[in-house]
Amino acid sequence: MNGAPFLLALAAVLDVAANALLKKSDGFRHRLPGVLALVLVLGAFGLLGLALRSVPLATAYATWGAVGLVLTAVLSRVLDGTRLTPTAWAGLALIALCVLVLHTH
């Protein structure tokens, strides 16, 4: 087994962290979080590119997106107190399930 799933998960984590920093930058009024966000996005795309060596584009992008969505929802809950309805959580679970199905085919 190769390290592509790990690379995809790490790419998603970097992307979520970049988005959190981008919010913290307040439209780049605070430059340090904004610059760090750009660096993390570059890292995320670099890891995605490495994962694409052994994972089809559709599978890789779906995985990155699903992990990013779930992590963003959790992070938003922790940092901002955002509450999602049970239906929203079910939707996130369905997205994750769809990605799992995509990985099996």
Secondary structure, DSSP 8 states (H G I E B T S, - for coil): --SHHHHHHHHHHHHHHHHHHHHHTTTTTSHHHHHHHHHHHHHHHHHHHHHTTTS-HHHHHHHHHHHHHHHHHHHHHHHH-----HHHHHHHHHHHHHHHHHHH-
